[in-house]
Amino acid sequence: MIKRIAALAVIIFGLLLGVLTPAGGSSTAWKFFGLALIIFGVIWLFNQSRPPRRIKGEAEPYKAPELKWYQSAILWVPVIIVVLFLLSLLY
């Protein structure tokens, strides 16, 4: 698990180097270094072994628990919008 997270971090760091290169004469070198990190991270991620799959009849399938009314995004998105609107009026 840690190796997968590290490989994803290398890919993200490569993307950041490719996009947010420092201004100046050596910006292409940073972009190529970012590209090399992306390629290295992708190869590292794909070469990692995957855990063996379970047989379908072995365990019962996962059933997601039902959401309560206060966990619904339909409720909280408008509440967050109203709170941000009120905060924008104050400042």
C-alpha positions in Angstrom: 0.0 0.0 0.0 2.8 2.4 0.9 4.5 1.7 -2.4 1.4 2.5 -4.4 1.0 5.8 -2.5 4.7 6.6 -3.1 4.3 5.9 -6.8 1.3 8.2 -7.0 3.3 10.8 -5.1 6.1 10.6 -7.7 3.6 11.0 -10.5 2.0 14.0 -8.9 5.5 15.6 -8.1 6.4 15.0 -11.8 3.2 16.7 -12.9 3.9 19.7 -10.6 7.4 20.0 -11.9 6.2 19.8 -15.5 3.5 22.5 -15.0 5.0 24.8 -12.3 8.6 25.1 -13.7 10.6 28.1 -12.6 10.9 30.9 -15.1 14.2 31.3 -16.8 16.5 29.7 -19.2 16.5 26.2 -17.7 12.7 25.7 -17.7 12.9 22.9 -20.4 15.3 20.9 -18.2 12.8 21.1 -15.3 10.0 20.0 -17.7 12.0 17.0 -18.9 12.8 16.1 -15.3 9.1 16.2 -14.5 8.3 14.1 -17.5 10.9 11.6 -16.5 9.4 11.4 -13.0 5.9 10.9 -14.4 7.2 8.0 -16.6 9.1 6.5 -13.7 6.1 6.7 -11.4 3.8 5.1 -14.0 6.2 2.3 -14.6 6.7 1.8 -10.9 2.9 1.8 -10.3 2.2 -0.8 -13.1 5.0 -3.1 -12.0 3.7 -3.5 -8.5 2.1 -6.8 -7.7 -1.6 -6.8 -7.1 -3.3 -8.7 -4.2 -5.0 -12.0 -5.3 -8.6 -11.7 -6.1 -11.2 -13.5 -3.9 -13.5 -16.2 -5.3 -17.0 -14.7 -5.6 -18.7 -17.4 -3.6 -16.2 -17.1 -0.8 -17.5 -14.0 1.0 -20.7 -12.1 0.8 -20.7 -9.0 -1.3 -20.2 -5.6 0.2 -23.3 -3.6 0.8 -22.9 0.1 1.4 -24.8 1.4 4.5 -27.6 3.8 3.8 -27.0 7.4 4.4 -28.8 9.3 7.2 -30.6 12.5 6.3 -27.8 14.7 7.8 -25.2 12.9 5.6 -26.8 13.9 2.3 -25.0 16.2 0.0 -28.4 17.5 -1.1 -28.7 19.1 2.4 -25.1 20.3 2.9 -24.3 21.9 -0.4 -27.0 24.6 0.0 -26.1 25.1 3.6 -22.4 25.6 2.7 -23.5 28.0 -0.1 -25.6 30.1 2.3 -22.8 30.2 5.0 -20.3 31.3 2.4 -22.7 34.0 1.1 -23.2 35.3 4.7 -19.5 35.3 5.3 -18.9 37.2 2.1 -21.4 39.9 3.3 -19.6 40.3 6.5 -16.1 40.8 5.0 
